[in-house]
Amino acid sequence: MHRRLLDLLICPRCLPAEKPLRATLREVRGDEVTAATLECPRCRVAYPVDDGLAVLLPADGPEDRYASADRLAGYLWSHYADLDGDPDAHRAFTAWGELLAGAAGPVLDAGCAVGRLSFELARQAELVIGIDRSAGFVRTARALARDGRCGFELASEGELCETRTVRLPADLRRERVEFLVADALALPFPAGLFGTAASLNLIDRVPLPRLHLAELDRVSRKREAALLLADPWSWAAGPAAPDEWLGGRRSGPGAGCGRDNVRRLLERYGRPAWQVAGSGRIGWSIRHHRNHFELIYSDYLLARR
């Protein structure tokens, strides 16, 4: 974790109170904090930084659903296969990044997974912070930021695999990117920190979607801010109880389509209100093996205030 983050972090367990964390540094290499404890003076909870990885979760959560090697490989392919000219790759992350061209920093990438959008946004922003609950995803994204490359085994057929290597081009400014283990429902950042925020394919995966919107609103600037939210609206009872869904219901608070409901929530309840400046749909995919791909379309809303 870079030193510059030390002054930006607050205790996620004490929200809505915003309590800065006190750092006890145990090992520092240049500007990189490799071992430390970040303690809240109010609740006395200590958050660890080990091998540069900061874990700032508000409470112990469920087991990491993305910890398997196969799942990690599928996401690495989804995020980076286009960089190697894979004919089956999509270019969704480039498209999402272009939607935020010219947006102000610092930038938050909520639910960053293995980091591609964070690197795309670092083409223009001096500081991009990607957060995800999956420690495996965040470790992999940090390794890419550190080394510029990452090897992995990609399923081909049955037990057969092929070795792939992600190589980041120089224009993806990895020195501008930091990744943390954190929860999109309890962001460890003070109000109004970010000039740009993004949430890709996340809101239908969290247990409290409305709280996720509220947290994005809280940490975004009151003026001259941009927010990109994209989602396939794959509502399911596993991630969130149906009463919490923001769409896909026949009646009740989540009646109608998620795209329309989220737009109304942003425009009516943002503090101050957001104005949706653009919308559309972008396709992307995850590879399971050489003949099996999962095709997904995500509606996006680009909002400004």
C-alpha positions in Angstrom: 0.0 0.0 0.0 1.4 3.4 -1.0 2.0 5.9 1.8 -0.3 8.5 0.1 -3.3 6.4 1.1 -2.6 6.7 4.9 -4.2 10.1 5.1 -7.3 9.1 3.1 -8.5 6.0 5.0 -11.3 5.9 7.6 -12.8 3.2 9.8 -15.5 1.3 7.8 -17.0 -0.2 11.1 -17.7 3.3 12.5 -19.7 4.6 9.6 -21.6 6.9 9.3 -19.1 8.5 11.6 -15.9 9.1 9.7 -12.9 8.3 12.0 -9.4 8.5 10.4 -7.2 5.5 11.1 -3.9 5.7 12.9 -1.0 3.9 11.3 1.7 1.9 13.1 4.3 1.2 10.5 6.4 -1.9 10.8 8.0 -2.2 7.4 8.3 0.5 4.6 10.2 0.2 1.4 10.4 3.6 -0.3 6.9 4.8 -0.6 5.4 1.4 -0.2 4.0 0.3 3.2 4.5 -3.4 3.3 3.6 -4.1 6.9 1.5 -2.0 9.3 -1.5 -1.8 11.5 -4.3 0.7 10.9 -6.2 1.3 14.1 -9.4 3.2 14.7 -9.2 5.4 17.8 -12.9 5.1 18.4 -13.7 1.4 18.2 -10.1 0.2 18.6 -10.4 -2.2 15.7 -7.1 -2.8 14.0 -6.9 -3.4 10.2 -3.8 -5.3 8.9 -1.4 -4.4 6.1 0.6 -7.5 5.2 2.9 -7.8 2.2 1.5 -4.5 1.1 -2.1 -5.7 1.1 -4.5 -3.7 3.3 -7.7 -5.4 4.5 -10.3 -2.9 5.6 -13.5 -4.9 6.0 -16.3 -3.7 8.3 -16.8 -7.3 9.6 -16.0 -10.8 8.8 -17.9 -11.8 5.6 -18.7 -14.9 3.7 -16.1 -17.1 2.2 -14.4 -15.7 -0.9 -16.5 -17.0 -3.8 -13.8 -16.0 -6.3 -10.9 -17.8 -4.6 -10.6 -20.7 -7.0 -7.9 -20.8 -9.6 -10.4 -21.4 -12.4 -12.5 -18.4 -11.4 -9.5 -16.2 -11.2 -8.3 -17.4 -14.6 -11.7 -16.7 -16.1 -11.6 -13.1 -14.8 -8.0 -12.5 -15.9 -9.0 -13.6 -19.4 -12.1 -11.4 -19.3 -10.2 -8.4 -18.2 -7.0 -8.7 -20.3 -7.3 -11.1 -23.2 -7.9 -8.3 -25.7 -4.3 -7.0 -24.9 -2.9 -10.1 -26.5 -5.2 -9.9 -29.6 -7.2 -13.0 -28.5 -9.9 -13.3 -31.3 -12.5 -14.3 -28.8 -11.9 -11.3 -26.4 -14.2 -8.4 -25.9 -13.3 -4.7 -25.6 -15.8 -3.7 -22.9 -13.2 -2.3 -20.4 -11.8 0.0 -23.1 -15.3 1.2 -23.8 -16.2 1.7 -20.2 -12.9 3.6 -19.7 -13.7 5.8 -22.7 -17.0 6.8 -21.2 -15.1 8.4 -18.4 -12.5 10.2 -20.6 -11.7 13.6 -19.1 -13.3 12.8 -15.7 -11.6 14.2 -12.6 -9.7 12.3 -10.0 -9.1 10.8 -7.6 -11.0 7.8 -9.0 -12.8 5.0 -7.2 -13.3 1.6 -8.9 -15.7 -0.3 -6.7 -15.7 -4.0 -7.3 -12.5 -3.8 -9.3 -12.0 -7.6 -9.5 -8.6 -8.1 -11.2 -8.2 -4.4 -12.0 -8.6 -3.7 -15.7 -10.9 -0.7 -15.4 -8.6 0.8 -12.7 -5.7 0.6 -15.1 -7.8 2.1 -17.9 -8.7 5.1 -15.8 -5.1 5.6 -14.8 -4.4 6.7 -18.3 -5.7 10.1 -17.2 -6.1 10.2 -13.4 -3.1 10.6 -11.1 -4.7 8.3 -8.4 -7.1 5.4 -8.9 -8.1 3.2 -6.0 -9.7 -0.2 -6.8 -11.5 -2.0 -4.0 -12.9 -5.5 -3.9 -13.9 -8.0 -1.1 -12.0 -10.8 -2.8 -8.5 -10.9 -1.4 -7.4 -13.2 -4.3 -8.6 -10.7 -6.9 -6.9 -7.8 -5.1 -3.6 -9.7 -4.7 -3.6 -10.5 -8.4 -4.4 -6.8 -9.3 -1.6 -5.6 -7.0 0.9 -8.1 -8.6 0.0 -6.7 -12.0 0.5 -3.1 -10.7 3.9 -4.1 -9.2 5.3 -6.3 -12.0 3.3 -5.3 -15.1 2.7 -9.0 -15.9 1.1 -12.1 -14.5 1.0 -15.7 -15.7 -1.9 -18.0 -15.2 -3.3 -21.4 -16.4 -6.4 -21.1 -18.6 -8.7 -24.1 -19.0 -8.7 -25.5 -22.5 -10.6 -28.8 -22.2 -11.2 -31.1 -19.2 -7.9 -31.3 -17.4 -6.0 -29.6 -20.2 -4.8 -26.1 -19.7 -2.8 -23.5 -21.6 -0.4 -21.0 -20.1 -1.3 -17.4 -20.6 0.5 -14.2 -19.5 -1.0 -10.8 -19.0 1.3 -8.0 -20.0 0.2 -4.4 -19.3 1.2 -1.9 -22.0 3.1 1.2 -20.9 0.1 3.5 -21.4 -1.8 1.8 -18.6 -0.1 3.8 -15.9 0.2 1.1 -13.2 2.2 3.3 -10.8 -1.0 5.5 -10.4 -3.1 2.6 -9.2 -3.7 1.2 -5.7 -5.8 -1.8 -4.7 -7.4 -2.5 -1.3 -9.6 -5.3 0.2 -12.7 -3.3 1.2 -16.5 -3.6 1.1 -18.6 -1.6 -1.4 -21.2 -1.2 1.3 -18.8 0.4 3.8 -16.2 2.3 1.9 -13.2 3.3 4.0 -13.0 6.8 2.6 -14.3 10.2 3.7 -17.2 12.0 2.1 -16.5 13.9 -1.1 -13.1 12.4 -1.8 -13.6 11.2 -5.4 -14.1 13.2 -8.5 -15.0 10.0 -10.4 -16.5 6.7 -9.2 -17.3 3.5 -11.1 -19.3 0.4 -10.2 -19.3 -2.3 -12.8 -21.4 -5.4 -12.6 -21.6 -5.2 -8.8 -24.9 -3.8 -7.6 -26.8 -7.1 -8.3 -24.1 -9.0 -6.3 -24.3 -7.1 -3.0 -26.8 -7.9 -0.2 -27.9 -4.2 0.1 -27.9 -2.6 -3.3 -29.5 0.7 -2.1 -26.7 1.0 0.5 -24.1 0.6 -2.3 -25.7 3.5 -4.2 -25.7 5.6 -1.0 -22.0 4.9 -0.4 -21.1 5.8 -3.9 -23.0 9.0 -3.4 -21.3 9.8 -0.1 -17.7 9.4 -1.3 -18.3 11.4 -4.5 -17.8 15.1 -4.7 -20.8 17.4 -4.4 -19.9 19.2 -7.6 -17.9 18.3 -10.7 -18.2 14.6 -10.2 -18.9 11.7 -12.5 -20.4 8.3 -11.7 -20.4 5.3 -14.1 -22.7 2.4 -13.0 -23.1 -0.7 -15.2 -24.9 -3.9 -14.5 -26.7 -6.9 -16.2 -29.4 -6.8 -13.5 -28.9 -10.5 -12.7 -31.0 -10.4 -9.6 -30.9 -13.6 -7.5 -31.9 -14.6 -4.0 -28.3 -15.6 -3.1 -26.6 -12.3 -3.1 -29.6 -10.2 -1.9 -33.1 -11.0 -0.5 -35.7 -10.2 -3.2 -37.1 -7.4 -1.1 -33.7 -5.6 -1.4 -33.6 -5.9 -5.2 -33.7 -2.6 -7.1 -35.5 -4.2 -10.1 -36.8 -7.4 -11.5 -39.9 -7.5 -9.2 -43.5 -7.5 -10.3 -44.6 -5.3 -7.4 -43.2 -3.5 -4.4 -40.1 -1.2 -4.1 -38.1 -3.2 -6.7 -40.9 -3.3 -9.3 -39.8 -2.8 -12.9 -36.4 -2.7 -14.5 -33.2 -2.1 -12.5 -31.9 0.4 -15.1 -34.9 2.7 -14.7 -35.2 2.3 -10.9 -31.5 3.1 -10.3 -31.7 6.1 -12.6 -34.7 7.5 -10.5 -32.8 6.8 -7.3 -29.7 8.8 -8.5 -31.8 11.7 -9.8 -34.1 11.9 -6.8 -32.0 10.9 -3.8 -28.4 11.9 -4.6 -27.1 14.6 -2.3 -27.1 16.7 -4.4 -29.0 14.9 -7.2 -27.2 13.3 -10.1 -28.1 14.0 -13.8 -27.8 11.0 -16.1 -25.8 12.3 -19.1 -25.6 9.0 -21.0 -26.9 5.4 -21.1 -26.5 2.3 -23.2 -25.5 -1.3 -23.2 -22.1 -3.0 -23.5 -21.4 -6.7 -24.0 -18.6 -8.6 -22.3 -17.8 -12.3 -21.7 -16.1 -14.7 -19.3 -14.3 -17.8 -20.7 -14.9 -21.2 -19.1 -12.9 -23.2 -21.6 -11.9 -22.8 -25.3 -15.4 -23.7 -26.5 -17.5 -22.3 -23.6 -18.0 -18.6 -23.1 -20.5 -16.8 -21.0 -21.9 -13.7 -22.8 -23.3 -10.9 -20.7 -24.7 -7.5 -21.5 -24.6 -4.7 -19.0 -26.7 -1.6 -19.2 -24.8 1.5 -18.1 -25.7 4.9 -16.7 -23.2 7.8 -16.8 -24.2 10.4 -14.3 -22.8 13.8 -13.4 -23.3 16.6 -10.9 
